Amino acid sequence: MNLAFIAFYLIFLLGCFVASIFIIYHITRYSINKKSSTIMLILFVSVLVILFLINFSIFINIDIINAFNFVSTFNLDSSSF
């Protein structure tokens, strides 16, 4: 369960990283002028880094074993349906 949760989190981070590369490409490619492109890139990358650091620090502090403790209390036998 722990490895699955970590794998899903890493897939989520990879998806966010790909989306941010997509956004950075479009900011640089389709900006009106160079000055606004530079300002928007600095703003986007700084907010992106801050959000990734906050997300990662919160994920590290989650007690995964106790957070999913309720799953073991479910009775999923065929007789319970």
C-alpha positions as CSV (number, residue, x, y, z in Angstrom):
1,M,0.0,0.0,0.0
2,N,2.8,2.4,0.9
3,L,4.7,1.7,-2.4
4,A,1.5,2.2,-4.4
5,F,0.8,5.5,-2.7
6,I,4.4,6.7,-3.3
7,A,4.1,5.6,-7.0
8,F,0.9,7.5,-7.5
9,Y,2.5,10.6,-5.9
10,L,5.5,10.3,-8.2
11,I,3.2,9.9,-11.2
12,F,1.3,13.1,-10.1
13,L,4.6,15.0,-9.8
14,L,5.7,13.8,-13.2
15,G,2.4,15.0,-14.7
16,C,2.8,18.4,-13.0
17,F,6.3,18.6,-14.3
18,V,5.2,17.8,-17.9
19,A,2.4,20.4,-17.6
20,S,4.8,23.0,-16.4
21,I,7.2,22.4,-19.3
22,F,4.2,22.8,-21.6
23,I,3.3,26.1,-20.0
24,I,7.0,27.4,-20.1
25,Y,7.2,26.5,-23.8
26,H,4.0,28.5,-24.5
27,I,5.1,31.4,-22.5
28,T,8.4,31.6,-24.3
29,R,7.0,30.8,-27.8
30,Y,3.9,32.9,-27.9
31,S,4.7,36.0,-25.7
32,I,4.0,39.4,-27.2
33,N,7.4,40.8,-26.3
34,K,10.7,39.6,-24.7
35,K,10.3,41.7,-21.5
36,S,6.9,40.3,-20.7
37,S,8.1,36.8,-21.4
38,T,11.0,37.2,-19.0
39,I,8.8,38.6,-16.3
40,M,6.2,35.8,-16.7
41,L,8.8,33.1,-16.7
42,I,10.4,34.4,-13.5
43,L,7.0,34.6,-11.9
44,F,5.8,31.2,-13.1
45,V,9.0,29.3,-12.2
46,S,9.3,30.9,-8.8
47,V,5.7,30.1,-7.9
48,L,6.1,26.6,-9.3
49,V,9.2,25.9,-7.2
50,I,7.5,27.2,-4.1
51,L,4.4,25.0,-4.7
52,F,6.5,21.9,-5.4
53,L,8.6,22.4,-2.2
54,I,5.5,22.9,-0.1
55,N,3.8,19.9,-1.6
56,F,6.8,17.7,-1.2
57,S,7.4,18.8,2.4
58,I,3.8,18.0,3.3
59,F,4.0,14.6,1.6
60,I,7.1,13.7,3.5
61,N,5.4,14.5,6.8
62,I,2.4,12.3,6.2
63,D,2.4,9.2,8.3
64,I,1.3,6.8,5.6
65,I,1.0,3.7,7.8
66,N,-1.4,5.3,10.2
67,A,-3.2,7.3,7.5
68,F,-4.4,4.2,5.7
69,N,-5.0,2.2,8.8
70,F,-8.8,2.2,8.2
71,V,-8.4,0.1,5.1
72,S,-7.5,-3.0,7.2
73,T,-10.7,-2.7,9.2
74,F,-12.9,-3.2,6.2
75,N,-14.3,-6.7,5.7
76,L,-14.2,-7.4,2.0
77,D,-15.2,-11.1,2.1
78,S,-17.9,-12.3,-0.3
79,S,-20.2,-12.9,2.6
80,S,-20.2,-9.3,3.5
81,F,-22.1,-8.2,0.4
